[in-house]
């Protein structure tokens, strides 16, 4: 925690920017993990909710002049509703079919964003450029550092909400539905409500993340929210660890920094690495990095005794 | 009226491509109850193989048949090496492995062949057949080839012992093993056939959309819509679904604007899955609790 606070003062502005983006992805990954890891509903289209959050923030800031910190909860609210509404028909879809439907959503999203008739709002294929928020005078920080702390604060808040949710009744209900849906229903869990709510909450997290991402990157355009974004998010939760909260952070660091490193090898390398890691992790480390860390801690604890 | 007819014929041509890919999807689904998300990328990769063969100097049809054979082998290999270990794993793992495959094939194509868009030759003459203005020779040709492939597949499954063995392995693996059928290799064969059909579809569509690593992403989506519409476990239904989706996509695109086409697929997929998940001709599956 202390390290996280000290970092922006030690690193260059660009690194701070990258770390901020990693934090943004961590929130999105927590949302997706809630849906897929804890609740067992596969979503290959979460990029669409990220895009929705980003565009809500961009439109509010650019067309209506809303201050940036207000757009984040607004984006969250819109995505909560959107996710819940998508979750309702998704109740009828199991595993593979839900993956198909969300894949379709992810692929179609850029086209929906480019649609002519809403171009006045969305800026069409060129997207919207947002002004970077200024750090307040009393803080003495640079813009990047200020944004880092804002995002860090949001991330802490979202993680706290997520942690509470997953530890409580709702979290147990989610896991019960994932593991034994029929038994859960028989025990009195309102499966339909829990599943839809989980979709909604997961979309809310991703929407908040999208809004923050838009503010950090200062730009939204349809083509940056393609199916590849949704696949990146899935890569993140698999690498980080399904059904784990810390996994969101490991996964976010992976999807933020590995492409940059891999890009230096070749343009195609990042995705090849993603693909190989996806398959390798499914065979070798299904619980992801978080599972590995847990295993190491347990082993160390035993060794010390 | 003219324009509508033109759109319908274009729709039938693209529908043929969607029907082929949908058939490949259904073949894998029938055998394994899994939807192969990497089908499009397999087809794209095979098309690149045929492109490099032609660059090396081979004539079109020579490259065509070698590519189909190569795609078959690649399909079998992928099933044996990558898919077979996760056959019985939870559905999430399988989907993730497929997505990984999709991504690897896509980036491999980009790495080996670069991301620049390449033109792809068509074996059919430039001038439209009979001088008509509705459908080009290539479109007619690809519909023709699609139908020939479908007929061959139908004959194979219906009238040959190997086809019968494959059908048996898909319907009832346990009993098939008792009769002496090597179920694992039947699945691999199914994947090989599906990859080969996908390769043909890719080669047919490449002249129209130009060869680049991302060319099959949209087509895969339409193929999903077609396969779901016709019934994910009915080959004939999937083919019909593919043609319907092709025509629908073109006609709706003409009416509402071409930038909304993928959304048509999205709406169709969600609509079919919510209203009638088994599609038009699929079997309605009832499970006991």
Interface residues (C-beta under 8 A of the other chain):
Chain A: X36 X40 X42 X44 X89 X92 X93 X95 X96 X97 X99 X100 X101 X103 X104 X105 X107 X108 X111 X112 X114 X115 X116 X182 X227 X231 X234 X238 X242 X266 X267 X268 X269 X270 X271 X272 X274 X275 X276 X277 X278 X279 X282 X283 X286
Chain B: X34 X35 X37 X82 X85 X86 X89 X91 X92 X93 X95 X96 X97 X99 X100 X101 X102 X103 X104 X105 X106 X107 X108 X110 X111 X115 X217 X218 X221 X224 X225 X228 X257 X259 X260 X261 X262 X263 X265 X266 X269 X270 X273 X274 X277 X289
